[in-house]
Amino acid sequence: MNSIFFYRNPETTAPGDGNLQGLKIAIQPNISVAGWPTDAGSNALFNFTALEDATLVERLRRDGASLCGSLRTSEFGFGLAGNKAGAALKSQEADVELVMDLMGESRLAAALASVCGFKPSYGLVSRYGLVGLVPSMECCGILSGSLKNIREILKSITGPDERDFSLPEEKAPDFSPQGLDPSKITIGVIAEAQSALAAGRKEQFLAAVDQMKQAGFNVREMSFPDFSLFMLVHKIVGSVDASSCAGRYDSVRYGQRVAGARNWNDMYLSSRGAAFGTLLKSYLFQGAFFQFQRYEAYADACRIRARLQKEMQQITAQADFLVLPAASGASSGTDVNLENTYAQFASTAFANVTGQPVLYLPPAPGRAAGLQIAGPRISDGRLLALGEHLLNINRGGK
């Protein structure tokens, strides 16, 4: 088996016809496909096989896509340590990858693979059949070298689902190709989002912004004084989400059960101790601390989250889109711990807190850094149109 795949699908033909006919899609093993191993990268789901298709898998099959296999992932998709997202695109074994995005994983994986990465608006794609960890913030991201592929995937998988009661009743975006007039579009640049950039990376980022000015867009500098609080909120609210969500892994219905336990309580404690890796344990311990020892801090973080969402709505009311760096320059290094993981995603976690869509665009030829472009919730179609316009400019078009 190819080392990038957790499971390779032996089928080579698509089961249906439609706008995705012939498209090869790789997924992660936290997306349920009936009969496929679905361990989400964790011993907590050792030997678990999905019993039915996730809603988005049903819709992909309906429209003719071929699922070529599932990629190895970090535990429950948290962080990028051991995560092979982007590898199937680099090796040309898939046209598209579906990657869980908890705090920016799909976007940073796209940056590492030099492809486009898209995190849709929260609530746009059904989560039924996904093995979740941070239910209020995560969603399924899409990686591809082609924005057309991403648009066609979204056409198929978005929309209401009677099995996912968390989906809001709102009109889906228009994903048809759209023309843009740069002179009528304002792009905001948040000063505080650049504060953690090293001098060289900041210079690269500003050079990319200047290219947008030259292309005729109205670029406006904006201030978001509380931008650094996005990661703080994610640390607290996200970890409490995860601690609550992971309570189901008790080794009774699935997962490995540690032998030699004297009673049910010993079995539960011992098996859960063996179920999770060190990084995820740290995250779950943190969540349990705020859930049971410092609940007032968790309540405060929820209030701050609501305030940040409102402030982001005010910011996006003043600009059509926002442009941000994709990475702060911080590296997770060889020591994969919780703090280094947070540092790696300092520039991306904001969108998981707010639920807004974000597109990662790889750099133009000759430039070293790509960009994140964000829009208001449910602006996904226009955001992709902007991305296509900018990629066309990068490739020498007009």
C-alpha positions, 0 to 999 in steps of 0.5 A: 500500500502506498504510504500516503494512503490509509486505505486505497479503493480498489474500484476504478469506475464512478457509480453515477454520472453528473458534473463530477464524472471521472473526478478522482477524490481522496478523503481522510478516514474521518469521513464515512464511506460504507465498508471502508476502515474509518479510524480517524487516525486514532486508536480510539476507533481501531478497526472501526469500519463505517456502516454507511456513507456520509451525506457528502459522500452520497452526493459525490457518488450521485454526481459521478465522482470516484473515491480513490482512497483515504489518506493518512491523517493526524489524530481526528485531523487535529494539526498536521503532524503525521497528516498526509493531506495534499500528498495525493495531489502532489503525486497526481493520484487524485484531482481533489482531496477532502480534508477536515479543517479544525483550525486551518489544516486544509489551508496549511496543507494546501500551502505545503502542496502548492495548491488551492485550499478552500474552507467553506462557510460553517453550516453549508456542508452537512456534517452527517457521517463525519467523525468530529472533534470540535463540532462548533468549529470544524468543517470539511475543507477542499484541496485542488489545483483547480478552483473549477474542481472546488466549485463543482464539488461544492455544487454537489455537496452543499444544501440541506440535509434532514439528518443534520439538524445543525444546518441553518435554513438559508439560501445556498450561494451561487457557485456558477462562474462570475465575472468581477470588476476590480474597481468595484471591489474593496479588499481589506488588509487587517494590520493586526493579522500581520503582527506575528510575521517575520520581516521577510514574510511580511515583505512578501505578504505586502508585495502580494497585496500591492499586486492586487492594487496594481490589478485595480482592486481598492485596497483598504487598511483596516484595524481589528484590535482583538484579532489575537483573541481568536486563538485564545477563544479557539484554545478554550472553546475548541478544547472544551468541545473536543473534551465533550465530544471525545467522551464517547470513546469508551472502548465498549462499542469500538476501539481497543479495550485494554486487557486485565481490568478489574471492573468497568471503571478500570476498563474505561480509564485504562482504555481511554488512556491507551486510546489517544496520542500525547498531543490529543490527550493534552488538548482533551486535558485542557478542555476538561480543565476549563469544563470542570475547574475553570468553567467561568473562563469557558463562559467568558470565552463563549461571550468573547467568541460572540463579540468577535463574530459581531466585530468580524461582521462589522469589518466585512461590512466595510470591505467585500473581502479580507486578505490575510497571511496564510502562516505566521512563520512559526513552525511546529518543529520536531517537538509536536506539542500543543503550544507549537501546534497552536503557533502553527495555526495562529493566522488561520484559526479565526475563520473556524471561530467565526464560521466564515469561508476562506480561500488559500491561493498559492503564490504567483510565480516568483513569489514565496508566499500564498494568501488567505482571502476571507469573505462574509458567511455564505459569500463562498461563490463570490470568493471563488470567483475572486480567486479565479480572477486573481489566479488568472492575473498570476498566470498572465491573464487580464 
